[in-house]
Amino acid sequence: MERNHTMMQFFEWHVENDGKHWQRLKERAPELRAAGITSVWIPPASKGQSDEDTGYGIYDVYDLGEFDQKGTVRTKYGTKDELLEAIQVAHENEIAVYADVVMNHKAAADELETINVVEVHPEDRSKEISEEFEIDAWTKFTFPGRDGKYSDFVWNHEFFNGTDFDAREERTGVFKISGKNKDWNDQVDSEFGNYDYLMFANIDYNHPEVRQEMIDWGHWFKDTLNCQGFRLDAIKHINYEFVNEFAKSMMGENPEDFYMVGEFWKSDLDDCRHFLDSVDYTIDLFDVPLHYKFHEASEQGEEFDLTTLFADTLVESHPTNAVTFVDNHDSQPGESLESWVDDWFKQHAYASVLLRKDGYPCVFYGDYYGVQGPHPVEGKKEMIDALLYARYYKAYGKQEDYLDDPHCVGWVRHGVEEFPNSGCAVLLSNADMCEKRMFVGEDRAGEEWFDYTNHQEEPVVIDEEGFGVFPVPGGGVSVFAPRD
């Protein structure tokens, strides 16, 4: 039996633009593995619009910090050599690496093209609001700094179906590119009438040459990094059929050897289910519905019913396809999907993703090391480390839920023989101090269980029937387990 696995998102939006982030990964890999982190999701490694770009304003997928393009050789995070060295050190510390794959759009084109477009309504992209007309668009990518190395594919307007800027009139809008077989893809999210278009020059996955080029690149990227998986960005905007084709091609004949998780940012569980159906369950999804439950619970305080914390979430309905998380780079303060879980509830949320049997939990760099930028937040490393320890050493075996009080819920993990002294009892409160009598097993009679969050000084002694009466402070968390 293996120890529990835990992912870390190894960046936040405002990681310092010093070109040293790959070095940070290299330096911190040993301490992360010691804390119980077994995989890291690294930020987009390809060249963006400048050295300040987080990687989501992607320019050249083949430039990993190797070529002098867009005013820089390195990316925000460092050079290609530093990246490969950091991945090697991660592997030496038995940490798997998942690379962020941004393939919805391209930014910062090299040349203008005169093209025909139709403007669509920004709130309903299925509604055309103009006749066909000409614009000058940034849609030609020649990558002069790379000069054809790795791929001689030149991107032009044929390979995109939308853009957002007319350089001739210096005007923004949502412009659908005209031409043979040109339209929005219908295998995408239905928000805004059709959510194929997100930003910049939108890649047209109806085009067979585009599909082949991106699959070829995916294999090159996977092999070059020697990574163990991909995180797919913005997949509600990408042709679902292509996402499925891409995933199956990357996984090859041994899907268990290459891991894939997608960012499908929808809070409605039915939308998540529909997407998973569309891609044949080839990939996992981040549990966005659960994130919004945490956010809501943190804002409502004791008005929130804790018995509903896991209702209508991906981890409840599709536990083997759910990557559970508390916050990420988009939900952090000031960012595009801001929905930050308030500090008082962070420990509740992390206990809920790290200490339950279902889901693949992901710890956010910004929660662990802190958030920089205009809305700084202190890191909570000590708090999360205590829960990571409990996950790695204690949170095993059958789970028994006590989700029976709107202000005080708990669960027990009964432990397994393979890991002596495993098992734990977890309680969450969003109101007054409370206690629960929970069953941990007759074979545990007489054991002393201690609170690994250090909120309770006195141990709980398990009675002869196998029950313990476990307390939790008001608005707090307790995690009881036997000492090693």
N, C-alpha and C positions, 0 to 999 in steps of 0.2 A: 504493500500500500504506500502511495506517495504522500508526502506532506502537501498541504494546501498551497495552491498557486495564487499569486497576487501580482497584478499589473500596476505599473506607475506611469502616468502621463508625465514624461520628463521635460516639461516646459510649461510656462504660462505666457500670456500675451506680451507682457512687458519684460521678459528676460532681457538683461542688459545687452545692448548691441556692441559687444566687445570682441566678437569673433572667437570667444573662448568657451562656448557652451559644449562643444564636443569634448573639450578638455575637462569640463566639469563632470561630464558623464564618466569619462575615464577615471577621474580621481575618486568619484563617489561610488563607483560600482561595488567595491568591497563592502562599504558600510550599508549600501542598499541590500545586498544579498544577506548580510548578517541580520538585517532588520526583518527579513522575510519576503522581500521583493524578488520575484522570479522572472519577471519580464518587464521591459520598458517600451512604451510607445514614444518614439522620438519625433520631433517636429519635422515638417517638410524639408527635405535635404536639397531640393533642386533650387536653382537660381531664380530669385524673384525680381521685382522691378528695380530694386536697389539693395544695398547691404542692410537697410533698415527693415526690409520686408520680412514678415514672419514666415513667408513661404507660400501663403495662400494666394498672393498676387503673382502667380507663377509665370515665368517667362520661358525658360528652357529646361525641360525635364531631364536632359542628358548632362547638364552642367551642375555637378555636385560641389562646386567650389573649386573648379579646375581651370576655368578660362576667364580671361579679362573681358567681361561683358557687363553692360549696365553700370559701368564705372567701378567695378570691383571684381577681384578674383574670388575672394571668400564670400560665403553667404553670411547672413546675420550670425550663424552659429559656428562658422569656421571653414576650413578647407576640406577638400575631399580626402586628403591623406589623414587629417586629424579625425575625420568621421570614421574611416576604416579602422584606424588605430583604436578609437573608442569602442567600436563594435567588437573588435578582437578582445579587448580587456573585459568587456561585458561577458563575452562567451567564456573567457577564462574563469570568471566568477559565477558561471552557470546561470547567467541571466539571458533569456531570449530577447531578441530585438524585433519590434514591429515598426515598420516604416510607414510614415504618413504619405498617402498617395492622393495627389490633387490632380484630377483629370476632367473636371467639368468645364474649364475655361483656360484661356491664355491671356496674359497682360503684357503691356509695354512692347508692342510690335515694332519692327525695324523700319517698315515702310508703309506709306499710305497707298490705298487703292481706291479708285473711283468705282463705286458699286451701286446697284439699284436696291432699294429697300422699300418696305411699307412700315409706317409707324403704327404701333399698337398701343392700346390703352395700358398704362402701367399697372392699373388695378385689375385689369382683365385682358390678359395677353391674347385671348382668343378673339378679341374685338379689334378690327383694323380701324384706324381713325384718319387715314390718309389714302390718297392714290399712290401708285408707285412713283418714286422720285430718286434722284441721284444724291449721294453723299460721298465725301472723302473719308474713308474709314481706316483705322489702324488695324489692318488684318493680314499684313504680310510679315512673316517671320523667317528670316534667312540665317540668323545666328552667326554673324560674320566672325566673332571671336572663336567659335568652335570649328568653323570652316569644314563642316561635313564629317568630322570625326564621330564615330559611333553610329550616326545616321545622316543621310543626305536628304532627308524629307524636308521639303520647304512648305510651310503652311501659308495658304492664301485664303481668300474669301470663299472658295469652293468648299473648304473644309469646316466652315462655321455657318451657323444659321441665324445668328443675332449679334448685335453690338449695341453700345450705349452712347456713342459720341460721334457727331458729325463735325469733322475738323474744318470743313469748308465754312460752315455757319457758326462754328464754335458753340454747338448746342448739344445738350444731353437729351436722351429719350430712350425708349426701348424700340429698336429698329430691327424688324425681321428681314433678313436678307432674301432677295428674290432670286429665282433661277429654277432650273429643271430639278424636280423632286425636292424643292426647298420648302420646308415647313417646320413648325415645332414638332418635336417627337411626342407621341401621345402616350408612351409608356413611362410617364413621370407623374409627379404629384399634381393634383388638380387645383391646388391653391392658386389664386389669381387667374382662374380660368385654365391656365396651363403654366406649370412652373419649370418648364425646360430652361428658360432664361433666368440666370441669376446675376451675372456681372461680366464685365470685360467682353472679350470675343468668345462667344459661346460655341463650344465644340459640337459639331454635328455628327452624332453617332448613327444617323441613317446612312452615312457615307461608308461604303465598304473599305476604302483605302484608309480612312481614319481608324476604323475598328482594328484593322491589321497592324497599323503603325503603333497604336497604343498597346496592343497585346505584345508586339515585338519589344516595345520599350519596357513593359512590365517584366518580361523575362530577363532583359538586360539589367534592370534595376535590382531585381531579386538576386540575380547571380553576382552582380558587382558588389552589393552590400553583404552578401551571404547572410541575409536576415531570415527570420523564422516566421514572418507574417507581415500582413499589410493592414493598416487602418485606412478605410476608404472614405474620403471627404465628400460631403454634400451629395449623397447618392439619391436623395429624393428629386434631384434635378437632372439625373443622368438616366438615359434609356435603361429600364430595368432588365430588358433582354440582354443588353450589352454587359451590364453588371454581372449577370449570371454567367455569360460567356467568358468574361474576363476572369472571374473567380475560379471557374472550372479549369481554365487554361493554366492559371497560376498554381493550382493545387495538383494538377496532373493526376497520375494514377494512385497517388498516396495522399489523399486529402488530410489525413491525420497528421501529416508531417509539415503542413503549412497552414497557419492560422489566419483567418480573415474576420474583421469586424467592421461594420459600417456605421457611419454617422447618418442616421435617418431621423432628423430633428422634428418629431411629431409627438405631441403629448397624448394623442388619442390612440388607445390600444388597438382599435380595429384597423387603423391605418398601418400600424406596425405589422399586424397579422397579414394584411393584404400584401405588403411588401415581401414578407418572408415567403408567402405563397408564390409570389411572382418570380422569386429567385431560387425556388426549390429548396429553401432552407440551407443553401450552401454556405452562408455566412451568418455570423452573429450580429446583433444590434446593441448599441448602447441603450440602456433602459431609461429613455427620456421621460416616460410617464412616472417612473419612480423618483427621478430627480425633481420633477414638479411637485410630487407629493411631499418630499422633504422641504422644498421651498415654501409650500403652503403651510405645512406644519410649523415651520420656524416663524412664519409671519403671524399665524393665528394664535400661537401660544396655547393656553389651556382651553381655548375654544375649539381646537382641533381634536377630533376623535381618533385616538391612537389605534383603536381596533381596526380602522380602515387604512392603515399606513401602507399595506401591501396590496390592497384591493385595486383591480384594474391596472396592474403593472405587468410589464413583460416578464419579470422574474417569477410572478405568480402563474401566468398563463403559459409561458414558454421558457421554463427554467434553464434548459440546455442551450438556448440561443440568446441569453441575456448577459450583457456586460453591465454590471451595476456600478454606479458612480455617484458622487455627491455633487461636485461642481467640475467645470472645465474652463478652458481658455475663452470660450464664447459666453459662458454664463457669469464670468467674474465681473466685478463692478466696472461700469462704464463701457462694456462691450456689447456687441450686436444683439445677443440673446440674454442680456443681463437678467438673472434670476437667482441671485446669490443666496445660499442657505445661511441664515443668520448664525453668528458665532455660538450663541447659547445652544443651538441644536446640532452643531457640527458633530459632537461626540455621539449623539443619538444616531445620526445618519451613518457615521462610519461604523458604529457597532452593528447597525442593521445590514450593511453590505459585507462587512468582514467576518461576522460571527454566525451567519446563517448558512444553511447547507447548500442553498441554490444560488446560481449566478457566479460570474467570474468578476471579482471586484477590481476596480481601478482607483488607485489613490492619485489625487491631483497634486502636482508639484507646487502649485500656489497655496494649497492647504498645508503642505508639508514644510516647504522652505520659506513660504511667504510670497506675497504679490508686490511687485514694484510698480512704478508708473504713477499716474495722477491720483489713483485711489489705492494707496498702499495698505496691505493687510499683513499682520504678523503671522509667521508660520506657527503651526501647531504640532511640530515634530514629536515632542515628548508625549502628547496625548495620543497621537496616531501610533507611535511606536508601541505603547502599552497594548493597544488593540491588535496591532500586527503580531506582537508576541503571543497574545491569546489565540489569534487565528492560527499561527504556525504550530503552536504546541498543544492547544486545548480544544479548539472548535472542530471536533470530530464526532462521528456516530449519529445515531438516530436523533431527530429533532422533535421536540414536543412543545407546542405553542400554548401560551397562556395569554391570548389576545382577547381578554374578557372584561377589560375596564377601560373606558375612554381616556382616562388620565394615567393609567399605570398598566403597562403590558410587559410580558417577558417570554422567554423561551429557554429550554434546556437542551444542550447537546450531551448525549449520554456517554460519549467517549468510545474508544475501541481498544482491544487488547494489544494491537500492534504498537500503540503509543501509550506507555504507562503514564498514569496521572493525567490522562486526557479527559475531556468533558468540561462543560462550563454551564453556568446559569446566568442569564443576562436579563437585566431589568431597565426599563425606560420610564421616566415620569415627566409629564409636562405641567404638573400642578404641585400639589403638596407631597411631602415625604410619604412613602407608602411601603408596604411589604407584601410579599406573596409567599405562600406555602407551595413549594414546587417539588416534584418527585425527581430524584436523580438516580435512584436505584438502591435496592435493598443491600446490594453488595458494597455500597459506599457507607453503610451505617458506621457511625463513630468517626468518620473523616472530618477534618477541619478544612473548610473552603474559605479562601481569602479573596478580598476584592482587589483585582489587578488594576483598577482605576484609582486605587488609594483614597476613595471617598469614605470607606468604612474601615475603621481601625481593627475592630474585633472580628474574628473569624465566625462563620456560621458552622455549627456542629450538626452533622446529618444524623437524624434520629433513627431508631431501630427499624422503622418502617421504610426508611430510604428517602424521607422528606427533609427539606431544609426550609426555614423561614428566612427569606432573603429580603433585606431592606434596600431602599434606594432613596437618595436625598431628593428633596423637592426640585423639580425641573432638571433632574440629573440622570446619571447612568451608573449602573454597577455591573461589574463582570466578576462573578465568583468562580473560583476553580481551586482544585487542590494544589498545594505547592509541589514543585519538582523535587 
